[in-house]
Amino acid sequence: MSKHTLSVLVENSPGVLARVSGLFSRRGYNIDSLAVGPTENPLISRMTIVINVEGHPLEQVVRQLDKLVNVIHIAEVIDSKSVQAELLMVKISATPKNRFDVEAVVETYEAKIVDEDATSITIEATGDTAKIADLLSALERFGIRELVQSGLIALERGSVTLSERTLSTSGIPIANGVQADYQN
Amino acid sequence: MNGATSLVKSLESAGVDVMFGIPGGAILPAYDPIFDSTIRHILVRHEQGAGHAATGYAQVTGRVGVCIATSGPGATNLVTPLADAAMDSVPLVAITGQVPSAAIGTDAFQEADIRGITMPFTKHNYLITNPDDIPRAIAEAFHIANSGRPGPVLVDIAKDALQKETNFVWPTSINLPGYHPQITPDNGAIADAAALITQSLKPVFYVGGGVIKANASRELLQLAELLGAPVVTTLMARGAFPDSHTLHLGMPGMHGTVAAVTALQKADLLITLGARFDDRVTGKLSTFATNAKIIHADIDPAEIGKNRFADVPIVGDVRETISALIPALKKALEKNRPDLTPWLRQMYSLRSTYPLGYDAPSDGSVSPQYVIERLGKIAGPDAIYVAGVGQHQMWASQFVSYEKPRTWLNSGGLGTMGYSVPAAMGAKVGAPDTTVWAIDGDGCFQMTNQELVTCALNNIPIKVAIINNESLGMVRQWQTLFYEGRYSNTNLESKRVPNFPMLAEAMGCIGLSCERPEDVDKTIEKAMSINDQPVVVDFRVFRDAMVWPMVAAGTSNDDIMVARELAPDWDSQEL
């Protein structure tokens, strides 16, 4: 299994999410998660796509994605060179007896209790994929009643930004920019 | 002015001279200014006909083909031609009306989400609800359709956007931040390609439809003669390189010549120009050209490495690529010119041992291959030939000699039965002084022949040869070969129902028929002499004729059969 995280700058226009998700679906590419939201530029949205490219080289996925007219720039996010986070909300069964144990787990993972009543506690946590997975397994013994999770979002470390790089290379064929920006 | 007038002014500004369409409720506002426009609007009988006609026009002229339809069923009837154009990289712009913007999403009368439906097989598409956006969308649509790898673009316009007041401002520049096709090839890649070519003793030019789209035939001829290597032209590239040229081995693929198929299989280098390693060419991919290194030149970077790893990828317009390769190769060959003589000798030997051919039918009936061969001879290399899909298509690709680009049109990628008649109509509109022959099957013809009415009423005198074997012939051939002759639902035999010549006459055409081999020439000549009306010839042909050679689907090109249960005699060939 080969997972990659792509940061994709797209035009903030109607239908762009459908174009991207439709492309992945019709070409048989597997998405682990997809997060989309606004950026500092109101004309541009940013998608963070975690993709499992088993059977398809990443290069092929990127080139197909790049053919979408609304896709402005694609860059691979390298784990070691980026900060990454996903958001988790999880509702667990809680009794007065185990409440202390729950709080200990919450503290260990720098999570927070955002809601509670007599029989349940709702915990919110952010962190990279590994931390969230660890937290979930630590909470399992209390009984997970419901959970909701966002897709991963990521930013490169350091002062360089993807949007700046895109602007600085505008006018240069996108294929060149893409080749420089991801690796298999 | 209103949005509709702005639309028509936009189409005029984009240089449109003809469009094919049918009005309806949602697009109705646009038809009022169309009435006064200089653009010729050809009223077709079915929207699918409009789409294929626009394709035929585009394939012949190299310009963007335009079709127009109303919302809902009008738009969904364009789906097949749009998918067809996407597969064969045809520049099209389709305009559709949409229900008023307030009604979108309410399942309104004649509402269909045509933007959503066509996302997978348009290069891009638009839904316009603000009339001020119309000129920009149209300008972008034409730019996208006809630049980079050509393809279809759909512009869906809500009825109220056509009705509302707006100002027409034709954009002076196009700003698409995510669309920058790479036209000029990388110098390093050109140098690598030239170096690799000089190391090859068994090179082949694997030429695809991109060469025709890029108008690169002349450059290809120079390059091929410079190296003196054999050339194969795919189904989409017939005419890109003259069939009469010594270096031409014919078409590769499922029904390619033994020489062309074997050249690819045995090559040590494929110089791939505007082709995409389609499964119909490669056969079983893992066994395709296993000893060959690959130079792959294509304008679409996503084609590179999609099916086959490229040792030297070249992204760019194929004409620019070939133009850059010629001087680079010339220089490289001065230092080191490999001797290709043994390779050429082997390939020429295959070509002469296994020419395309066919047997005369045992029952004295007309051979379909003979009809097509004679048609090609009599109409000649200046005529345009437009096939449907099936056996007749393959025979038309094999037995007509193509000498020039844009004289052979067919539905290669999607394999759209019913393509022929409407595409021939569009071709004739694009090249009114050229003889246009639709070579169609009796199955295909029954899907779209209604456009002969359009032809008859609009002075579009195409000629149609129905290769009538009273069968869905290609499917029947597969049933013969792979289903023990169980002819499930491929029998169109019907006591001559419909009577094609009478049907043609009813649609305002001249109807002819031909049932005897000795009448073939004079019937074709009769059809050639009629130039003021469409002509339909019903050639009643031998039913059991099959297309050979054949590489069965999913098998290796090494297992090519020249006839049923007859493989080439490889032992007698030095390969």
Contacts between the chains, C-beta under 8 A, distances in Angstrom:
chain1	res1	chain2	res2	distance
A	10	B	178	7.5
A	11	B	177	7.0
A	11	B	178	6.4
A	14	B	127	7.2
A	15	B	115	6.5
A	15	B	116	7.6
A	15	B	119	7.5
A	15	B	127	7.3
A	18	B	116	6.6
A	18	B	119	6.5
A	19	B	119	5.8
A	22	B	119	5.4
A	22	B	120	6.2
A	26	B	120	5.4
A	57	B	305	6.9
A	59	B	305	6.4
A	60	B	302	6.9
A	60	B	305	6.3
A	60	B	306	6.0
A	63	B	301	4.9
A	63	B	302	3.9
A	63	B	304	7.6
A	64	B	302	5.0
A	66	B	178	8.0
A	66	B	301	7.4
A	66	B	302	7.5
A	67	B	123	7.9
A	67	B	300	7.3
A	67	B	302	5.7
A	68	B	124	7.9
A	68	B	178	7.1
A	69	B	123	7.4
A	69	B	124	4.2
A	69	B	144	6.4
A	69	B	176	6.1
A	69	B	178	5.5
A	69	B	179	4.9
A	70	B	124	8.0
A	70	B	178	5.7
A	71	B	178	4.9
A	72	B	177	4.9
A	72	B	178	4.3
A	73	B	178	7.8
A	166	B	177	8.0
A	170	B	177	6.4
A	171	B	180	7.7
A	172	B	180	7.5
A	173	B	180	5.0
A	173	B	181	7.6
A	173	B	182	4.1
A	174	B	178	7.1
A	174	B	179	7.9
A	174	B	180	4.8
A	175	B	180	8.0
A	175	B	182	5.2
A	175	B	301	4.8
A	175	B	315	5.9
A	176	B	182	7.6
